């Protein structure tokens, strides 16, 4: 068998593997949306994807890894984030938050059970689906946003970004928990998180930063008033 033939065969195998992976991810996503549960059996997923029971294990290794693949496959956040058109770092923070909230608002039946699983710390390593790697990536992204705001002199440099990020994270996780458990309506997510983040940042803002934050506060207060 020539090298060209070997390469062609290998290419077809990789393509078939990618197609099976996509079928499995789509099947799991549809089942999560239909059942409202991430605790699906691999047999159920394989049946919906029309593959053998061994295939999901061979491609993903575990059900947890498969559910994480469903979550990541569903989002094109990074591409959309990099395309944001903003004038300053404060607005970028709120546009990033609005971009993320948009996924939940558009498809709550899919994301609510995923967030229940993300916030569930009863797993083997007490992190649920929120793996240490995933948590570290999220922290790094928010700290970069906050550091950029400091570099633009919109947030005071004597306020550690780690403190701001942790405070915003606690606030965000609390809101997502309320939403995932059904005690907060989906249309409350964006104004509640936006207003909360603005109030947290206000104490660390420079006079120039407060001008932008005043505008964000007015925006989200208007959304809250309109909802009431």
N, C-alpha and C positions, 0 to 999 in steps of 0.2 A: 504494500500500500504506500503510495507516494505521500510526501509531506502535504501536498495540496489536498489530497483526498482525506487525509487525517484531519486537516484543518476544517474542511467542509463538514465532515461527520461531527467533529467537536462543536462547530458552530450550530449545527442543527440540534444537537443535544442541549446546548445551552439555551437556545431559543425555546425548545419544548419545555425545558425546566422553568424558564421565566413565565411561560404561558400557564403552566400548572400552578405556579406560585400566585399569579394574578387571579386565577380562578378561585383558589382557596381563600385569598384575602377578600375577594368580593363576596364569596359565600358567607364567610364569617361576619363581614360587615352587614350584610342583609339580615342574617339571623339575629345579630345584636339589635338591630333596629326593630325587627319584628317581635322579638321576645322581651326586649328591655333587660337583657341579662348578658354579662360577659362570661359567665360560668357555663360555657357550652361544651358538650362532649365532642371529642375529636371525631367520633363516629358520625355524629350529626353533621359536622362541617364537611367531612369527606363525602358523605352522601349528597349533600347539596352541591358540592363542587364536581361531583361525578368523577371522583378519583378513588384509589384504593385507600384503605385505612392507614396503611404505612406511609403514604405519600406526605401528609402534613407533618408527621414526625421526621421524615427524612429531610424535608425542606426547611423546617423551622426548629426542630428539636424538642419543643415543648409547647403546651397550650398558652402559657404566659408569653413566650416569644412571639407566638402567632398573634395574640391580641395586641401586643406592642407594634407589630408590623401593620396591623389594621389601623391603629392610631396614626402611625407615621405615614402610611400610604395615603391616608385621607387628606393630608394637609400639604399645601404648597406655600406654607407660611413664609419661609425664607425668601422665596422668589418674590412674593408679593410685598414683603417688608422692604426688600432692597429697591423696589420700584416706587416706594412712597415719596411723594413730593412735599417736602416741608421746608419752612424757612428757618427753623431753629430747633434746638435739641429738646426743649420742653414740649413743643408740639409733636415731635417724633415719639416721645414717650406715650402720649395720649393716642396718637394714631396707631401705634403698635398695640396698645390695649384694645382699641376699637376693632382692629383687624382680627385679633385673637377672639374677642367676644363674638364677632360676626359668625364664626363657625358654629358656635353653640346656639346662637339665635336662629340661624338658618336651618339647623338640623338637630333640634333638642332630643328627639327620640333616639338618635344615635349617640350623641355625646353625653347625655345624662348618665346612662349606665357605665360608660367608659370612665367618667369622673368619679362615680361611686367606687369603681375598682381602683382608680388612681389614689383616692383618699383612704382606701381601706388598708389599715396597717396590721391586719391579722394574718398576713402571709408569713412564709417561712423566715424572711429576713426583715419583717416589720416595716417594709417600704411599699407594700402593695405593688401596683404597676409602676409606681414612681421610683425607678431604679436610681441608684447613686449617680450613674452617668447622666441620666435624664435630669435629675435635680441640679447637678453641677452645670450642665449646659444652660438651664433656665436661669440660674443665678448669674452666670457669666454674662448672659445677654442683657439682663436688667442692669447689672453693674456697669456694663459698657455704656448703656443709655444714660445712666446717671453720671458717669465720669465725663461723658461728652458734654452734658449740661454744665458741669463744673468748668470744663475747659472753655466753654463759651461765656463764662461768668454769669450764668443764670442760676446756679446753685452755689452756695458758699463752699469754699474748699476746706474749711475747718470741720465740716460735717462728714464723717466717714461714710462712703457710699455703701459699705457693708451694713451699717445701721439702717440706712434708708431702705436698702433692698430687703432686709429681713422684715422690717415693719410693713412694707408694701406686700411682701409675700404672705405674711400672717393675715393681713386684711383680705388679700385675694383668695387665699385658701378658705377663709371663713365664709366669704360670699359664695364660692363654688360649692362648699359643703351644704350651705342653705339651699342652693339651687338644686344640687344633686338629690337632696332629700325631699324636695318638693315644697319647702317652706318659703321659697322666693320664686316669683314668676320670672319667666324668661326675659320679658321686656324690662325687668328691673336691673338686669345684670350690668348693662353698659352704664346707665346713669349712676348706679350705686358704686361701681368700681371707679369710674371716672372722677366722681366727686370725692370719694375716699382718698384716692391717690393725690388729688390736687390739695386736699387739706393736709395730708402728710408732708408733701413737698413744700408747702407754703412756709412752714417754720424754718426750712433750710434755704429758702430762696433769697437771692439778692433783689434789690429794688427792680432791676431789669427783668428778673425772672418772675417777680410777682405781677408784673403787667400781663405776662402771658398766662399766668395761673389765674388771675382775676377773670380773664376771658373764658378759660376752661370751666371755672366754677360757675360763672353765669350760664354757660352752655348747658351744663349738666343739671343745674337747678331748674332751668327752663324745661328740660326733658322730664324731670321729676314732677314739676307742677302740671305739665301737660298730661302726664299719665294719671295724676290724681283727679 
